[in-house]
Amino acid sequence: MNNKEKNKKSIQDKLSNLKYNANSEAHLKVDIKKCLKCTSKPCTFICPAGVYEYRDDINEILVQYENCLECGACKVVCPYNSIDWQYPKSGCGIILKNS
């Protein structure tokens, strides 16, 4: 195994280096009416932290905002512009464990 292979980490390994200081108020808000029009639900598979989960049984997107990596990918891929994405308030959100 060469050095490049040794240093290659999975996304799960990289995510384990993060911690979250969750705010009591969500910084991600989904407009459910717009969201229901979407058939592909790209937010559910583009998010590296699995923040969005579509529940077919209740026909709704569940948002676990406290896991957000603050990358903004969900907002970019949403075809109906139904995600109101803001940075968490100061002192909240993602933090590197080693910092």
N, C-alpha and C positions, 0 to 999 in steps of 0.2 A: 504494500500500500504506500503510495507516494504522499508527500506533504499536502498536496492539493486535496486529495481524497480524505486525509485525516482532518483537515480544517473545514471540510464541507459539512454544514449543519442543516438539519431539517428545520422547517418553519416552527415545529413544536419545540425544538431545542432553543431556537432563538427567542421564542415567546416566553420561555421559562426564565429569561434574564430580565423580565419586566415585572413591575408591580403596579398596582392601581390604587389611587386615592379617589374613591368614588364620591361624587357629589350626590346629594339627596335628590337633586333635580336633574332630569335627563337633558343632555345637550343634543340629543338626536330625537327628532319628532317626525313621525310619519303621518302623512295625510291619507288615512285609510280609504277614503272615497276614491282618490286617484290611484292608490295602490291596487284596489280591486280590479281596475281596468287592465292591469299588467298580467300577461300570461306567462312571461318568462322568468319573472322574479330574479333578476341578475344580482340584486343585493345579497341574496341568500348564498350565492356561491363565489362572489368576488371578494367578500370580506375575509381577510386572512385570520381574523379572530372569531369568526362565527357569530357575530353580533346579531344577525338577522336569521329568523327561522320562520318559514311559512307553515302554518298549521291548517291543513286541509279540513280537518274536522270542525274548526270554528271559523274557517275562511278569513284568517287574519295573520298579519306579520307580527311576530313577537320580537321585541327589541331589547337586548341585554346591553344597554349603553355603557354599563360599568366595565365592560371588556374592550371597549373601543380603543384602537391603536392610533386614532386621530389621523388616519391617512387620507380620508375624504373620498376613497374609491367608490363608496356606496352612492354618494351624491353625484359623482361623475357618470356612473353607469345607469342611473335611474332614468328610464325612458319617459316617465311622466313628471319628473321633477317633484316627486312627492316627499322627498326627504329634506327636512329643515335641519341642516348640520351646522352647529356652532362649536367653537372650542369650549371645553369645560371651563368653569370659572377658575380664577387664579388659585393655584395650590391643589387643584384637583386634576384628575386624568392620569395619564401614563407617566411612569417614573422608572428610570433604569435602576436596578437593584444595586449596582456597584457605584452609583454616583452619590 
